[in-house]
Amino acid sequence: MGIVKKKEMKGAISALASIQGYLLVASGPKVILHKWTGSELNGVAFFDAPPLYVVSLNILSHHLLLAF
């Protein structure tokens, strides 16, 4: 197993999840939806929830549940 892609982020990653081929990354109060194109990891959507800190991402069918 090796590193496929490395991406610089501000702050620590607090949770990861995948949904329908997308990667969800929570970093503090921000949740970013990424799409892997084969060579690049592109952010396609985000949700900002200050002053809350996202600690858990759960997928239920096609729905995303956040825990603060």
All heavy atoms as TSV, in Angstrom:
chain	resi	resn	atom	element	x	y	z
A	1	MET	N	N	0.840	-1.167	0.000
A	1	MET	CA	C	0.000	0.000	0.000
A	1	MET	C	C	0.892	1.239	0.000
A	1	MET	O	O	1.888	1.292	0.702
A	1	MET	CB	C	-0.886	-0.021	1.234
A	1	MET	CG	C	-2.136	0.727	1.088
A	1	MET	SD	S	-3.193	0.432	2.537
A	1	MET	CE	C	-4.721	0.622	1.740
A	2	GLY	N	N	0.522	2.244	-0.761
A	2	GLY	CA	C	1.314	3.457	-0.841
A	2	GLY	C	C	0.440	4.691	-0.941
A	2	GLY	O	O	-0.780	4.600	-1.048
A	3	ILE	N	N	1.072	5.833	-0.947
A	3	ILE	CA	C	0.362	7.110	-1.054
A	3	ILE	C	C	0.003	7.339	-2.517
A	3	ILE	O	O	0.860	7.282	-3.397
A	3	ILE	CB	C	1.233	8.269	-0.530
A	3	ILE	CG1	C	1.492	8.083	0.958
A	3	ILE	CG2	C	0.570	9.603	-0.798
A	3	ILE	CD1	C	2.451	9.091	1.539
A	4	VAL	N	N	-1.271	7.589	-2.778
A	4	VAL	CA	C	-1.746	7.854	-4.133
A	4	VAL	C	C	-1.772	9.349	-4.393
A	4	VAL	O	O	-1.360	9.825	-5.441
A	4	VAL	CB	C	-3.159	7.260	-4.353
A	4	VAL	CG1	C	-3.705	7.636	-5.707
A	4	VAL	CG2	C	-3.121	5.758	-4.175
A	5	LYS	N	N	-2.238	10.117	-3.424
A	5	LYS	CA	C	-2.327	11.574	-3.558
A	5	LYS	C	C	-2.125	12.213	-2.207
A	5	LYS	O	O	-2.621	11.734	-1.201
A	5	LYS	CB	C	-3.697	11.975	-4.110
A	5	LYS	CG	C	-3.868	13.442	-4.389
A	5	LYS	CD	C	-2.979	13.898	-5.502
A	5	LYS	CE	C	-3.181	15.373	-5.780
A	5	LYS	NZ	N	-2.254	15.881	-6.748
A	6	LYS	N	N	-1.389	13.283	-2.187
A	6	LYS	CA	C	-1.124	14.031	-0.968
A	6	LYS	C	C	-1.659	15.443	-1.176
A	6	LYS	O	O	-1.416	16.045	-2.230
A	6	LYS	CB	C	0.388	14.053	-0.744
A	6	LYS	CG	C	0.827	14.442	0.597
A	6	LYS	CD	C	2.297	14.062	0.713
A	6	LYS	CE	C	3.069	15.125	1.406
A	6	LYS	NZ	N	4.469	14.754	1.577
A	7	LYS	N	N	-2.434	15.946	-0.214
A	7	LYS	CA	C	-3.024	17.272	-0.354
A	7	LYS	C	C	-2.875	18.033	0.957
A	7	LYS	O	O	-3.171	17.504	2.021
A	7	LYS	CB	C	-4.503	17.153	-0.724
A	7	LYS	CG	C	-5.140	18.473	-1.088
A	7	LYS	CD	C	-6.487	18.263	-1.727
A	7	LYS	CE	C	-7.006	19.594	-2.219
A	7	LYS	NZ	N	-8.198	19.456	-3.007
A	8	GLU	N	N	-2.417	19.261	0.879
A	8	GLU	CA	C	-2.240	20.114	2.052
A	8	GLU	C	C	-3.593	20.656	2.500
A	8	GLU	O	O	-4.379	21.123	1.680
A	8	GLU	CB	C	-1.310	21.278	1.685
A	8	GLU	CG	C	-0.774	22.034	2.851
A	8	GLU	CD	C	0.270	21.273	3.627
A	8	GLU	OE1	O	0.989	20.456	3.040
A	8	GLU	OE2	O	0.360	21.500	4.846
A	9	MET	N	N	-3.876	20.547	3.796
A	9	MET	CA	C	-5.132	21.043	4.366
A	9	MET	C	C	-4.797	21.948	5.552
A	9	MET	O	O	-3.794	21.744	6.218
A	9	MET	CB	C	-6.008	19.887	4.872
A	9	MET	CG	C	-6.418	18.876	3.840
A	9	MET	SD	S	-7.785	19.349	2.828
A	9	MET	CE	C	-9.105	19.464	3.965
A	10	LYS	N	N	-5.655	22.921	5.795
A	10	LYS	CA	C	-5.518	23.757	6.985
A	10	LYS	C	C	-6.159	23.028	8.159
A	10	LYS	O	O	-7.330	22.690	8.106
A	10	LYS	CB	C	-6.207	25.095	6.793
A	10	LYS	CG	C	-5.530	25.992	5.798
A	10	LYS	CD	C	-6.248	27.319	5.715
A	10	LYS	CE	C	-5.582	28.213	4.709
A	10	LYS	NZ	N	-6.264	29.491	4.577
A	11	GLY	N	N	-5.407	22.773	9.205
A	11	GLY	CA	C	-5.952	22.109	10.383
A	11	GLY	C	C	-5.931	20.599	10.264
A	11	GLY	O	O	-5.577	20.023	9.238
A	12	ALA	N	N	-6.321	19.954	11.346
A	12	ALA	CA	C	-6.330	18.492	11.416
A	12	ALA	C	C	-7.586	17.910	10.784
A	12	ALA	O	O	-8.646	18.524	10.820
A	12	ALA	CB	C	-6.243	18.059	12.871
A	13	ILE	N	N	-7.472	16.718	10.232
A	13	ILE	CA	C	-8.621	15.996	9.689
A	13	ILE	C	C	-9.305	15.290	10.854
A	13	ILE	O	O	-8.692	14.487	11.544
A	13	ILE	CB	C	-8.181	14.971	8.627
A	13	ILE	CG1	C	-7.392	15.644	7.509
A	13	ILE	CG2	C	-9.381	14.214	8.088
A	13	ILE	CD1	C	-8.127	16.737	6.794
A	14	SER	N	N	-10.578	15.605	11.083
A	14	SER	CA	C	-11.285	15.031	12.232
A	14	SER	C	C	-12.172	13.852	11.859
A	14	SER	O	O	-12.533	13.058	12.716
A	14	SER	CB	C	-12.113	16.109	12.938
A	14	SER	OG	O	-12.996	16.731	12.041
A	15	ALA	N	N	-12.530	13.692	10.577
A	15	ALA	CA	C	-13.358	12.558	10.159
A	15	ALA	C	C	-13.260	12.369	8.645
A	15	ALA	O	O	-13.045	13.331	7.905
A	15	ALA	CB	C	-14.808	12.782	10.562
A	16	LEU	N	N	-13.420	11.114	8.205
A	16	LEU	CA	C	-13.425	10.756	6.784
A	16	LEU	C	C	-14.593	9.809	6.522
A	16	LEU	O	O	-14.930	8.984	7.369
A	16	LEU	CB	C	-12.141	10.022	6.389
A	16	LEU	CG	C	-10.856	10.811	6.350
A	16	LEU	CD1	C	-9.683	9.859	6.158
A	16	LEU	CD2	C	-10.882	11.829	5.245
A	17	ALA	N	N	-15.180	9.910	5.339
A	17	ALA	CA	C	-16.237	8.986	4.931
A	17	ALA	C	C	-16.321	9.002	3.407
A	17	ALA	O	O	-15.857	9.941	2.764
A	17	ALA	CB	C	-17.582	9.382	5.530
A	18	SER	N	N	-16.913	7.962	2.840
A	18	SER	CA	C	-17.124	7.935	1.391
A	18	SER	C	C	-18.608	7.745	1.112
A	18	SER	O	O	-19.311	7.059	1.851
A	18	SER	CB	C	-16.312	6.814	0.742
A	18	SER	OG	O	-16.779	5.564	1.167
A	19	ILE	N	N	-19.070	8.380	0.038
A	19	ILE	CA	C	-20.465	8.274	-0.356
A	19	ILE	C	C	-20.540	8.347	-1.883
A	19	ILE	O	O	-20.052	9.310	-2.482
A	19	ILE	CB	C	-21.350	9.358	0.306
A	19	ILE	CG1	C	-22.800	9.187	-0.069
A	19	ILE	CG2	C	-20.860	10.753	0.020
A	19	ILE	CD1	C	-23.766	10.048	0.729
A	20	GLN	N	N	-21.068	7.316	-2.502
A	20	GLN	CA	C	-21.292	7.249	-3.947
A	20	GLN	C	C	-20.062	7.646	-4.764
A	20	GLN	O	O	-20.151	8.401	-5.723
A	20	GLN	CB	C	-22.489	8.105	-4.332
A	20	GLN	CG	C	-23.782	7.638	-3.732
A	20	GLN	CD	C	-24.961	8.490	-4.149
A	20	GLN	OE1	O	-24.810	9.537	-4.762
A	20	GLN	NE2	N	-26.149	8.026	-3.822
A	21	GLY	N	N	-18.896	7.173	-4.373
A	21	GLY	CA	C	-17.673	7.457	-5.117
A	21	GLY	C	C	-17.008	8.771	-4.771
A	21	GLY	O	O	-16.007	9.127	-5.386
A	22	TYR	N	N	-17.520	9.493	-3.817
A	22	TYR	CA	C	-16.931	10.753	-3.371
A	22	TYR	C	C	-16.300	10.562	-2.000
A	22	TYR	O	O	-16.681	9.668	-1.242
A	22	TYR	CB	C	-17.998	11.847	-3.278
A	22	TYR	CG	C	-18.548	12.278	-4.612
A	22	TYR	CD1	C	-19.661	11.653	-5.148
A	22	TYR	CD2	C	-17.958	13.306	-5.322
A	22	TYR	CE1	C	-20.180	12.033	-6.374
A	22	TYR	CE2	C	-18.467	13.703	-6.546
A	22	TYR	CZ	C	-19.569	13.066	-7.075
A	22	TYR	OH	O	-20.066	13.453	-8.285
A	23	LEU	N	N	-15.345	11.407	-1.670
A	23	LEU	CA	C	-14.680	11.363	-0.379
A	23	LEU	C	C	-15.078	12.591	0.425
A	23	LEU	O	O	-14.917	13.720	-0.041
A	23	LEU	CB	C	-13.158	11.346	-0.563
A	23	LEU	CG	C	-12.310	11.405	0.694
A	23	LEU	CD1	C	-12.496	10.127	1.515
A	23	LEU	CD2	C	-10.853	11.596	0.351
A	24	LEU	N	N	-15.608	12.367	1.623
A	24	LEU	CA	C	-15.960	13.460	2.533
A	24	LEU	C	C	-14.840	13.625	3.543
A	24	LEU	O	O	-14.402	12.645	4.157
A	24	LEU	CB	C	-17.244	13.131	3.296
A	24	LEU	CG	C	-18.530	13.320	2.534
A	24	LEU	CD1	C	-19.640	12.542	3.194
A	24	LEU	CD2	C	-18.873	14.779	2.475
A	25	VAL	N	N	-14.382	14.844	3.718
A	25	VAL	CA	C	-13.305	15.143	4.656
A	25	VAL	C	C	-13.782	16.238	5.597
A	25	VAL	O	O	-14.192	17.309	5.145
A	25	VAL	CB	C	-12.035	15.614	3.916
A	25	VAL	CG1	C	-10.937	15.956	4.900
A	25	VAL	CG2	C	-11.559	14.570	2.926
A	26	ALA	N	N	-13.741	15.965	6.902
A	26	ALA	CA	C	-14.095	16.976	7.900
A	26	ALA	C	C	-12.807	17.494	8.522
A	26	ALA	O	O	-11.965	16.717	8.975
A	26	ALA	CB	C	-14.996	16.390	8.973
A	27	SER	N	N	-12.671	18.790	8.512
A	27	SER	CA	C	-11.519	19.446	9.114
A	27	SER	C	C	-12.047	20.569	9.988
A	27	SER	O	O	-12.327	21.667	9.504
A	27	SER	CB	C	-10.598	19.991	8.019
A	27	SER	OG	O	-9.502	20.658	8.589
A	28	GLY	N	N	-12.206	20.261	11.280
A	28	GLY	CA	C	-12.777	21.242	12.206
A	28	GLY	C	C	-14.216	21.536	11.857
A	28	GLY	O	O	-15.036	20.625	11.767
A	29	PRO	N	N	-14.563	22.795	11.587
A	29	PRO	CA	C	-15.951	23.147	11.287
A	29	PRO	C	C	-16.320	22.996	9.804
A	29	PRO	O	O	-17.435	23.257	9.414
A	29	PRO	CB	C	-16.022	24.617	11.692
A	29	PRO	CG	C	-14.649	25.116	11.439
A	29	PRO	CD	C	-13.731	23.974	11.789
A	30	LYS	N	N	-15.379	22.563	8.985
A	30	LYS	CA	C	-15.620	22.489	7.542
A	30	LYS	C	C	-15.678	21.042	7.065
A	30	LYS	O	O	-14.851	20.225	7.431
A	30	LYS	CB	C	-14.509	23.226	6.795
A	30	LYS	CG	C	-14.751	23.339	5.307
A	30	LYS	CD	C	-13.719	24.212	4.654
A	30	LYS	CE	C	-14.098	25.632	4.964
A	30	LYS	NZ	N	-13.478	26.612	4.118
A	31	VAL	N	N	-16.687	20.731	6.214
A	31	VAL	CA	C	-16.801	19.423	5.568
A	31	VAL	C	C	-16.679	19.672	4.067
A	31	VAL	O	O	-17.402	20.489	3.496
A	31	VAL	CB	C	-18.156	18.747	5.886
A	31	VAL	CG1	C	-18.265	17.423	5.170
A	31	VAL	CG2	C	-18.319	18.563	7.386
A	32	ILE	N	N	-15.740	18.968	3.431
A	32	ILE	CA	C	-15.491	19.154	2.001
A	32	ILE	C	C	-15.749	17.832	1.281
A	32	ILE	O	O	-15.287	16.777	1.712
A	32	ILE	CB	C	-14.045	19.614	1.744
A	32	ILE	CG1	C	-13.737	20.870	2.544
A	32	ILE	CG2	C	-13.819	19.860	0.257
A	32	ILE	CD1	C	-12.275	21.266	2.543
A	33	LEU	N	N	-16.493	17.893	0.189
A	33	LEU	CA	C	-16.772	16.734	-0.652
A	33	LEU	C	C	-15.775	16.761	-1.807
A	33	LEU	O	O	-15.710	17.736	-2.560
A	33	LEU	CB	C	-18.206	16.797	-1.182
A	33	LEU	CG	C	-18.672	15.634	-2.026
A	33	LEU	CD1	C	-18.787	14.369	-1.184
A	33	LEU	CD2	C	-20.005	15.964	-2.672
A	34	HIS	N	N	-14.981	15.690	-1.938
A	34	HIS	CA	C	-13.956	15.597	-2.978
A	34	HIS	C	C	-14.330	14.521	-3.986
A	34	HIS	O	O	-14.932	13.515	-3.632
A	34	HIS	CB	C	-12.596	15.217	-2.370
A	34	HIS	CG	C	-12.000	16.267	-1.513
A	34	HIS	ND1	N	-11.317	17.341	-2.016
A	34	HIS	CD2	C	-11.978	16.402	-0.169
A	34	HIS	CE1	C	-10.888	18.089	-1.011
A	34	HIS	NE2	N	-11.286	17.537	0.121
A	35	LYS	N	N	-13.916	14.739	-5.231
A	35	LYS	CA	C	-14.091	13.746	-6.285
A	35	LYS	C	C	-12.714	13.358	-6.809
A	35	LYS	O	O	-11.883	14.225	-7.093
A	35	LYS	CB	C	-14.942	14.311	-7.427
A	35	LYS	CG	C	-15.184	13.307	-8.520
A	35	LYS	CD	C	-16.110	13.854	-9.587
A	35	LYS	CE	C	-16.365	12.763	-10.615
A	35	LYS	NZ	N	-17.309	13.190	-11.615
A	36	TRP	N	N	-12.486	12.057	-6.914
A	36	TRP	CA	C	-11.222	11.546	-7.439
A	36	TRP	C	C	-11.370	11.352	-8.946
A	36	TRP	O	O	-12.250	10.627	-9.402
A	36	TRP	CB	C	-10.872	10.220	-6.761
A	36	TRP	CG	C	-9.635	9.586	-7.279
A	36	TRP	CD1	C	-9.565	8.458	-8.031
A	36	TRP	CD2	C	-8.292	10.024	-7.087
A	36	TRP	NE1	N	-8.266	8.161	-8.317
A	36	TRP	CE2	C	-7.452	9.117	-7.753
A	36	TRP	CE3	C	-7.713	11.094	-6.429
A	36	TRP	CZ2	C	-6.077	9.245	-7.775
A	36	TRP	CZ3	C	-6.348	11.229	-6.441
A	36	TRP	CH2	C	-5.544	10.318	-7.104
A	37	THR	N	N	-10.511	12.001	-9.740
A	37	THR	CA	C	-10.611	11.924	-11.199
A	37	THR	C	C	-9.631	10.917	-11.802
A	37	THR	O	O	-9.554	10.800	-13.014
A	37	THR	CB	C	-10.351	13.306	-11.833
A	37	THR	OG1	O	-9.030	13.725	-11.507
A	37	THR	CG2	C	-11.360	14.322	-11.361
A	38	GLY	N	N	-8.887	10.233	-10.971
A	38	GLY	CA	C	-7.890	9.282	-11.463
A	38	GLY	C	C	-6.478	9.773	-11.218
A	38	GLY	O	O	-5.567	8.985	-11.024
A	39	SER	N	N	-6.308	11.100	-11.230
A	39	SER	CA	C	-4.990	11.674	-10.940
A	39	SER	C	C	-5.080	12.865	-9.991
A	39	SER	O	O	-4.087	13.264	-9.412
A	39	SER	CB	C	-4.309	12.111	-12.234
A	39	SER	OG	O	-5.091	13.101	-12.885
A	40	GLU	N	N	-6.261	13.427	-9.846
A	40	GLU	CA	C	-6.454	14.601	-8.996
A	40	GLU	C	C	-7.599	14.390	-8.019
A	40	GLU	O	O	-8.568	13.695	-8.323
A	40	GLU	CB	C	-6.774	15.843	-9.846
A	40	GLU	CG	C	-5.595	16.390	-10.612
A	40	GLU	CD	C	-4.541	16.987	-9.695
A	40	GLU	OE1	O	-4.903	17.663	-8.713
A	40	GLU	OE2	O	-3.354	16.772	-9.974
A	41	LEU	N	N	-7.484	15.036	-6.865
A	41	LEU	CA	C	-8.542	15.051	-5.862
A	41	LEU	C	C	-9.105	16.470	-5.847
A	41	LEU	O	O	-8.451	17.399	-5.381
A	41	LEU	CB	C	-7.965	14.676	-4.494
A	41	LEU	CG	C	-8.934	14.387	-3.372
A	41	LEU	CD1	C	-9.844	13.224	-3.726
A	41	LEU	CD2	C	-8.186	14.080	-2.093
A	42	ASN	N	N	-10.299	16.647	-6.395
A	42	ASN	CA	C	-10.896	17.971	-6.550
A	42	ASN	C	C	-12.044	18.173	-5.576
A	42	ASN	O	O	-12.920	17.318	-5.461
A	42	ASN	CB	C	-11.428	18.163	-7.975
A	42	ASN	CG	C	-10.331	18.084	-9.003
A	42	ASN	OD1	O	-9.253	18.618	-8.805
A	42	ASN	ND2	N	-10.590	17.396	-10.087
A	43	GLY	N	N	-12.060	19.322	-4.902
A	43	GLY	CA	C	-13.170	19.682	-4.036
A	43	GLY	C	C	-14.349	20.141	-4.878
A	43	GLY	O	O	-14.199	21.027	-5.716
A	44	VAL	N	N	-15.518	19.514	-4.687
A	44	VAL	CA	C	-16.679	19.870	-5.506
A	44	VAL	C	C	-17.780	20.551	-4.697
A	44	VAL	O	O	-18.654	21.192	-5.271
A	44	VAL	CB	C	-17.253	18.648	-6.251
A	44	VAL	CG1	C	-16.273	18.139	-7.280
A	44	VAL	CG2	C	-17.629	17.540	-5.290
A	45	ALA	N	N	-17.756	20.416	-3.360
A	45	ALA	CA	C	-18.763	21.062	-2.509
A	45	ALA	C	C	-18.215	21.164	-1.092
A	45	ALA	O	O	-17.301	20.430	-0.721
A	45	ALA	CB	C	-20.060	20.272	-2.514
A	46	PHE	N	N	-18.786	22.101	-0.315
A	46	PHE	CA	C	-18.363	22.218	1.073
A	46	PHE	C	C	-19.523	22.674	1.938
A	46	PHE	O	O	-20.510	23.211	1.462
A	46	PHE	CB	C	-17.167	23.163	1.225
A	46	PHE	CG	C	-17.515	24.622	1.051
A	46	PHE	CD1	C	-17.815	25.406	2.142
A	46	PHE	CD2	C	-17.527	25.187	-0.207
A	46	PHE	CE1	C	-18.139	26.740	1.986
A	46	PHE	CE2	C	-17.846	26.514	-0.377
A	46	PHE	CZ	C	-18.151	27.297	0.726
A	47	PHE	N	N	-19.385	22.416	3.234
A	47	PHE	CA	C	-20.341	22.869	4.237
A	47	PHE	C	C	-19.529	23.437	5.382
A	47	PHE	O	O	-18.634	22.776	5.902
A	47	PHE	CB	C	-21.208	21.699	4.719
A	47	PHE	CG	C	-22.129	22.054	5.858
A	47	PHE	CD1	C	-23.217	22.878	5.644
A	47	PHE	CD2	C	-21.897	21.575	7.130
A	47	PHE	CE1	C	-24.072	23.212	6.685
A	47	PHE	CE2	C	-22.748	21.895	8.177
A	47	PHE	CZ	C	-23.829	22.717	7.948
A	48	ASP	N	N	-19.809	24.668	5.747
A	48	ASP	CA	C	-19.093	25.339	6.817
A	48	ASP	C	C	-20.038	25.501	8.004
A	48	ASP	O	O	-21.124	26.043	7.843
A	48	ASP	CB	C	-18.617	26.707	6.325
A	48	ASP	CG	C	-17.261	27.078	6.863
A	48	ASP	OD1	O	-16.681	26.290	7.616
A	48	ASP	OD2	O	-16.782	28.167	6.513
A	49	ALA	N	N	-19.621	25.032	9.191
A	49	ALA	CA	C	-20.499	25.037	10.357
A	49	ALA	C	C	-19.853	25.677	11.585
A	49	ALA	O	O	-19.861	25.093	12.658
A	49	ALA	CB	C	-20.918	23.616	10.688
A	50	PRO	N	N	-19.262	26.879	11.463
A	50	PRO	CA	C	-18.674	27.470	12.669
A	50	PRO	C	C	-19.766	27.902	13.635
A	50	PRO	O	O	-20.859	28.248	13.182
A	50	PRO	CB	C	-17.897	28.670	12.148
A	50	PRO	CG	C	-18.500	28.992	10.831
A	50	PRO	CD	C	-19.124	27.731	10.305
A	51	PRO	N	N	-19.608	27.878	14.890
A	51	PRO	CA	C	-18.396	27.543	15.649
A	51	PRO	C	C	-18.354	26.078	16.063
A	51	PRO	O	O	-17.667	25.722	17.008
A	51	PRO	CB	C	-18.536	28.431	16.869
A	51	PRO	CG	C	-20.004	28.442	17.136
A	51	PRO	CD	C	-20.649	28.409	15.766
A	52	LEU	N	N	-19.074	25.199	15.372
A	52	LEU	CA	C	-19.115	23.785	15.724
A	52	LEU	C	C	-17.905	23.047	15.145
A	52	LEU	O	O	-17.329	23.456	14.145
A	52	LEU	CB	C	-20.404	23.155	15.205
A	52	LEU	CG	C	-21.690	23.822	15.691
A	52	LEU	CD1	C	-22.887	23.224	14.981
A	52	LEU	CD2	C	-21.838	23.688	17.190
A	53	TYR	N	N	-17.521	21.938	15.767
A	53	TYR	CA	C	-16.388	21.127	15.340
A	53	TYR	C	C	-16.913	19.745	14.975
A	53	TYR	O	O	-17.459	19.044	15.818
A	53	TYR	CB	C	-15.369	21.034	16.486
A	53	TYR	CG	C	-14.045	20.447	16.079
A	53	TYR	CD1	C	-13.024	21.265	15.614
A	53	TYR	CD2	C	-13.818	19.090	16.160
A	53	TYR	CE1	C	-11.801	20.734	15.249
A	53	TYR	CE2	C	-12.603	18.549	15.793
A	53	TYR	CZ	C	-11.598	19.373	15.340
A	53	TYR	OH	O	-10.390	18.842	14.971
A	54	VAL	N	N	-16.779	19.337	13.721
A	54	VAL	CA	C	-17.292	18.049	13.248
A	54	VAL	C	C	-16.359	16.936	13.731
A	54	VAL	O	O	-15.157	16.962	13.461
A	54	VAL	CB	C	-17.400	18.019	11.713
A	54	VAL	CG1	C	-17.906	16.676	11.231
A	54	VAL	CG2	C	-18.304	19.131	11.221
A	55	VAL	N	N	-16.909	15.964	14.464
A	55	VAL	CA	C	-16.098	14.865	14.993
A	55	VAL	C	C	-16.456	13.520	14.376
A	55	VAL	O	O	-15.730	12.555	14.536
A	55	VAL	CB	C	-16.208	14.770	16.531
A	55	VAL	CG1	C	-15.611	16.002	17.185
A	55	VAL	CG2	C	-17.635	14.564	16.980
A	56	SER	N	N	-17.593	13.439	13.665
A	56	SER	CA	C	-18.005	12.168	13.085
A	56	SER	C	C	-18.844	12.404	11.833
A	56	SER	O	O	-19.676	13.302	11.801
A	56	SER	CB	C	-18.820	11.377	14.115
A	56	SER	OG	O	-19.275	10.176	13.575
A	57	LEU	N	N	-18.582	11.589	10.810
A	57	LEU	CA	C	-19.378	11.587	9.584
A	57	LEU	C	C	-19.945	10.181	9.417
A	57	LEU	O	O	-19.192	9.206	9.416
A	57	LEU	CB	C	-18.506	11.903	8.360
A	57	LEU	CG	C	-17.870	13.274	8.288
A	57	LEU	CD1	C	-16.857	13.321	7.150
A	57	LEU	CD2	C	-18.915	14.345	8.094
A	58	ASN	N	N	-21.248	10.058	9.292
A	58	ASN	CA	C	-21.895	8.770	9.091
A	58	ASN	C	C	-22.776	8.826	7.857
A	58	ASN	O	O	-23.458	9.822	7.628
A	58	ASN	CB	C	-22.743	8.388	10.303
A	58	ASN	CG	C	-21.897	8.138	11.515
A	58	ASN	OD1	O	-21.023	7.286	11.490
A	58	ASN	ND2	N	-22.128	8.885	12.572
A	59	ILE	N	N	-22.756	7.755	7.074
A	59	ILE	CA	C	-23.558	7.670	5.862
A	59	ILE	C	C	-24.699	6.689	6.113
A	59	ILE	O	O	-24.473	5.568	6.544
A	59	ILE	CB	C	-22.710	7.175	4.671
A	59	ILE	CG1	C	-21.447	8.029	4.513
A	59	ILE	CG2	C	-23.530	7.152	3.403
A	59	ILE	CD1	C	-21.698	9.488	4.269
A	60	LEU	N	N	-25.913	7.130	5.844
A	60	LEU	CA	C	-27.102	6.299	5.991
A	60	LEU	C	C	-27.849	6.344	4.665
A	60	LEU	O	O	-28.450	7.374	4.332
A	60	LEU	CB	C	-27.974	6.818	7.134
A	60	LEU	CG	C	-29.246	6.051	7.431
A	60	LEU	CD1	C	-28.908	4.648	7.919
A	60	LEU	CD2	C	-30.066	6.775	8.474
A	61	SER	N	N	-27.762	5.270	3.894
A	61	SER	CA	C	-28.321	5.203	2.555
A	61	SER	C	C	-27.653	6.284	1.701
A	61	SER	O	O	-26.459	6.197	1.471
A	61	SER	CB	C	-29.838	5.363	2.604
A	61	SER	OG	O	-30.390	5.236	1.317
A	62	HIS	N	N	-28.357	7.299	1.281
A	62	HIS	CA	C	-27.764	8.389	0.491
A	62	HIS	C	C	-27.745	9.692	1.299
A	62	HIS	O	O	-27.720	10.772	0.717
A	62	HIS	CB	C	-28.540	8.595	-0.799
A	62	HIS	CG	C	-28.573	7.407	-1.673
A	62	HIS	ND1	N	-27.450	6.906	-2.293
A	62	HIS	CD2	C	-29.568	6.567	-2.014
A	62	HIS	CE1	C	-27.766	5.841	-2.986
A	62	HIS	NE2	N	-29.060	5.609	-2.829
A	63	HIS	N	N	-27.756	9.586	2.627
A	63	HIS	CA	C	-27.809	10.763	3.482
A	63	HIS	C	C	-26.550	10.838	4.344
A	63	HIS	O	O	-25.991	9.815	4.737
A	63	HIS	CB	C	-29.034	10.706	4.389
A	63	HIS	CG	C	-30.324	10.743	3.647
A	63	HIS	ND1	N	-30.636	9.875	2.646
A	63	HIS	CD2	C	-31.384	11.566	3.762
A	63	HIS	CE1	C	-31.829	10.144	2.170
A	63	HIS	NE2	N	-32.316	11.164	2.836
A	64	LEU	N	N	-26.144	12.040	4.650
A	64	LEU	CA	C	-24.967	12.289	5.481
A	64	LEU	C	C	-25.421	12.770	6.859
A	64	LEU	O	O	-26.241	13.691	6.951
A	64	LEU	CB	C	-24.090	13.360	4.825
A	64	LEU	CG	C	-22.972	13.948	5.650
A	64	LEU	CD1	C	-21.949	12.884	6.004
A	64	LEU	CD2	C	-22.331	15.086	4.895
A	65	LEU	N	N	-24.906	12.152	7.891
A	65	LEU	CA	C	-25.188	12.561	9.273
A	65	LEU	C	C	-23.902	13.119	9.876
A	65	LEU	O	O	-22.869	12.449	9.850
A	65	LEU	CB	C	-25.684	11.381	10.102
A	65	LEU	CG	C	-26.901	10.641	9.576
A	65	LEU	CD1	C	-27.152	9.394	10.404
A	65	LEU	CD2	C	-28.109	11.541	9.610
A	66	LEU	N	N	-23.974	14.319	10.401
A	66	LEU	CA	C	-22.812	14.941	11.041
A	66	LEU	C	C	-22.994	14.913	12.535
A	66	LEU	O	O	-24.083	15.118	13.047
A	66	LEU	CB	C	-22.684	16.415	10.619
A	66	LEU	CG	C	-22.552	16.716	9.137
A	66	LEU	CD1	C	-22.571	18.219	8.921
A	66	LEU	CD2	C	-21.312	16.119	8.570
A	67	ALA	N	N	-21.900	14.686	13.272
A	67	ALA	CA	C	-21.918	14.773	14.728
A	67	ALA	C	C	-20.984	15.897	15.137
A	67	ALA	O	O	-19.845	15.949	14.705
A	67	ALA	CB	C	-21.483	13.454	15.356
A	68	PHE	N	N	-21.502	16.808	15.942
A	68	PHE	CA	C	-20.716	17.959	16.382
A	68	PHE	C	C	-20.286	17.781	17.812
A	68	PHE	O	O	-20.914	17.170	18.597
A	68	PHE	CB	C	-21.530	19.254	16.269
A	68	PHE	CG	C	-21.953	19.552	14.854
A	68	PHE	CD1	C	-23.235	19.305	14.442
A	68	PHE	CD2	C	-21.062	20.073	13.962
A	68	PHE	CE1	C	-23.643	19.592	13.149
A	68	PHE	CE2	C	-21.442	20.357	12.672
A	68	PHE	CZ	C	-22.748	20.117	12.262
